[in-house]
């Protein structure tokens, strides 16, 4: 991390490591989410990360990204801008020319050899531009239904020795391990039936001397107690979507075309903000800015 000592994302996560709390990295598809997340951060005096997907670049070019960056610059607490799951070379190259503080270089669908080679190449190029990089090790699988058998999940979990080797070989600054967490919604049993905290603990211990922040993907259906437990076991960056946005979507759906559009937007913003505030309380970042 030495050459990226001024990187906003790493500053935020380094402080969280030292303080023993987590940081919300909030998926944002529109202005409502960005403003809601930043308002929550200011009200709670909490650091925050704004996260977008390559979809935003593909749909809006630089316009939405520049909006996010400008809103972050005006924020009164530490905040940064992160790109999640950048899988295509053209998306990563485009992102490197935009005001991102960090990029998840997701080469997890490639062979192990190509994953390491491509991730390293992008990590080097990003570092030259002062951009931090994140990668995923193991397959944090799943989908909208999240259906998966226990044997499959076990086979995809990150091994501590592999995590250390991967960090050394690629030079990425953050790691998202697989320890039973699933992208998308979990089966009816809930995340408690799948998440293996002993795996997370072992990976965290293996990476302790390398000062690599641990990232949690797959937070749908996590309750506050699960979030708190993840903090206890070493997670510092919490990628969140449904857990903070669910009440926002419900309000918009239930009120669209029933009340004035401005009231729909205002009410939705309020609910999104409250969802982020609740998460900040759960992961301990309130009053840590």
Beta strands, then each sheet from edge to edge (+ up, - down):
strand 1: 23-27
strand 2: 48-53
strand 3: 79-86
strand 4: 102-105
strand 5: 132-137
strand 6: 174-177
strand 7: 213-216
strand 8: 235-240
sheet 1: 1+ 2+ 3+ 4+ 5+ 6+ 7+ 8+ 1+
end
